[in-house]
Amino acid sequence: MTNQRCYALWDLPVRLFHWLLLAAMVTAWASVELDAMRVHIWAGQTVLGLVLFRLLWGVLGTRTARFASFVRSPKLALAYARSLREQMKVLHLGHNPLGAFSVLGLIVLTLLQAGTGLFADDDVMTQGSLAHLLSSSTREWLTSLHKLNFNLLLGMIGLHLLAIALYWRLGRQNLVRPMVTGKACAPADRAVDGEENTATPWMRFVLSVGVAVGVVWLVNVV
C-alpha cells in the first residue's frame, strides 16, 4: 500500500465559512421557492455577513486563506490551464492559479447577489433592508440585476462542481475532504506545490467576525 502524507490545508474559519455559506445560499433559494420571504431576507443577510468575513479573512487570516498567497496573474492562470491534466496530479496546498480566479468570481457574484438583495423590491410585500433609501426605478433595476446575477451565480457554482469532479476523475484528488478535515492527504511520492497552512490567529478571527456582524447590524438599523 502506498504511503500517505497529510498536510495542513484549510483552517477552521475557512471551512466553517464554506459550509455555512452553502447552507445559507440553499436556504435563500428554497425560501423563494416556498414564498417564505422573511426567511429569504435573513438568509441573504447571513450570506452578506459571511462574504464580508471572508474578505476580511482574506487579509487577516492564515496563509492559505489570504488572497495574497493564491491570487496570481492571468498569465500564470493561463499557463496552468494549458497543462491542466498534468497539474491535476500535483497537490496544491491552497488554491491553484486557475482556481483562484474561480474563488474570486464566486465571492464577487455572491457579494453582488447579497448586496442587490438589500435594495430589491417585489412590489408586493417584501423589500430589502435598504430599499427605502432608493427611488422605485432604481429599486426595479437592482431587483432585475438581483435575478440576473442569480443565474450567473448558478453557472459559476456549476463550474465549481465540475472542477471538483474533474480533479477526482483525472487527478485522483478529493477536494471535498480537506474542506471537512482541514488536511489534504496524498501518496508520499506525489508532487506538492506550496507550503502547509499556518496557525489560526484567533484574535483576528474574532475581529473579522465582529466587523462582519456589525455591518449586517447597521444594514438593519439604517
N, C-alpha and C positions, 0 to 999 in steps of 0.2 A: 504494500500500500504506500502511495506517495506521501512523503512527509508534508505536513501543512504548517504554514507560518501565519500568524494573525497579527494585524496592525491596528492601532487606534486610528479610527477614521472620523466618525461623526460624534460630536459632543451631545449631551442630553438635551440642551436647549434647542439645537437644530432638529433633533429627532422629534421632540415634542411639538415644535413649530410645524413640521411636516405633516404629522398625523392630525393635529388639531385643525390645521388649515383644510385638510381633506374633509374632515368631519363637518367643519363649518360650511364649506362650499356645497357639499352634498345636502346639508340641511337647508341652505339658501335655495338650492334648486328645487328640492322636494316641497318646500313651503309654498313656492309659487304654484306648483302643480296642484297642491291641496288648498290653494287660496287662503293660506294662513299667513297673511302679510305682516302681522306683528312679529311672528317668528322670523319671517324673512328679513325684517329690519334688524332684529337682534343678531341674526346670523351674519348679515352684511357688515355690521359694526364689529363683530368678532373678527371677521376676515380683515377689516381695516386695521384693527389693533395688532393682529398677528403679522401683517405685512410691514407695518411700521416698526414692530420689534425686529423683524428680520433685517430691515435696512440698517437699524442701529447695530444689530449684532454683526452685520457685515463689516462694520468698522471697529467695534469694540470686542468682538468675540474671539474664539480660538483660531488657530492657523487655518484650518480647512474651511471655517465659516467666513473668513474675511475675504471681501471682494478682491483686495489687493493680491491675494495669494492664488486666485484662479482666473481672474479676468485677463485674457491675453489679447493680442492684436488680431484683427480679422485675417491677416496673413498667416499667422500660426494656426488659426482655426481651419482655414482652407487647406493648409498643408496636412493637418491632422485628418481632414475629410478624405484627402486623396489616398491616404494609406489606412483607411478606416478598418479594413479587415485585419490588418496586422496590428493596428493599435488596440483593437478589441481584446487582443491576447495579453496586453500589458495591464497590470494592476495599477490604476492611478489612485494615489492617496489624496483624493479630493476630486473636484470637478475637472474633467479633461477640457482642453481648449474649445472644443465644439460644444460640449455640454454646458460650458459656462454661459454661452450666448443663449442657450435654451433656458437656463435658470433665470437669466436676466429678463428674457422675454416673458416668462411666466410671472415674474414679480411685477413687471411693468403693467401687463394686462390685468393682473389681479388687483393691483392698486387702482388702475383706471376703472375697473368694474365696481370696486367698493366706493371709490371717490364719486363717480357719476351717480351711484345709488343714493348718495346723500342729498342730491338735488332732484331726484326723479319724482314724477307725479303721475299717477294713473288716472287723474281727472275724475275719480270716483270717491274713494275714501282714504287712500293711502298716499302720503308724501314722505320723502326723505327728510331727515332731521334738519337739513339746511335749505330745503326747497323754498321756504317762506322768504328767503333773502333775495330771490331772483324773480324776474318777470316771468309771466306764463309762457312766452315764446322761448325764452332761454331754458326754462324747465322742460318744455316739449322737446327741444333739440337735445338736451342732455339725456332725457329719457330714451330717445331714439338711439343715441350713442351707447347707452347702457345695454340696450337689447342687442345692438350690432356687435358690441365688444364681447358679449357672452358667447356668440358663435365663434369669434376669433379665439377666445379662451379655450373653448371646446377643442378647436383644431390644434392648439398648442399642447393641450393635455393629451390628445391623441398621439401626437408626435413623441411626447414624453414616454407614453406607454409603449409605443413602437420601439423606441430606443432600448427600453428595458428588455423587451422580448428579443431584440437582435443581439444584445450583449449576452443574453442567456443562451441563445441558439448558436451563435457564431463564435463567441468568445468564452463560453462556458463560465460566465461571471454572473453571480446572483447580486444584483444591485439593490434588491429589496432588503435582504437580511441585514446588511450593515446599517440600514436606516432603522432597524429594530434593536440590534445588539450594540451598535456603535463600533463594531470591529469588522474588518474585512479579512477574510482568510483565503489563502491560495496555496497551491503547491510551492514548496520551498524554492524550486528552480524557476518559478515564473518571474519574468521581468517586472520590476517595480519602478514607478515614476513618482517622485515626490517624497516628502517626509511624513512621519507619523504626526498625529494631532498633538496639540499642546494641552496643558491642564486648563480646565474651565475657570475663568475669572468670575467668581460668583457675585462679587460686589458690582461688577459691570453688568452682569446679568440682571440683578435687581434694579439697577439704574435704567437699563433698557426697557424692562417690563414697566417700570414706573412711568417713564415718559410716554410709552405707547398707551397705557391705560389713561394717563392724564389727557392725552389728545382726544381719545374717544369720549371721555367725560365732558371735555369742553364742547365737542360737537353737539352734545345733547343739552347744553345749557345756553348756547348762543341764541 
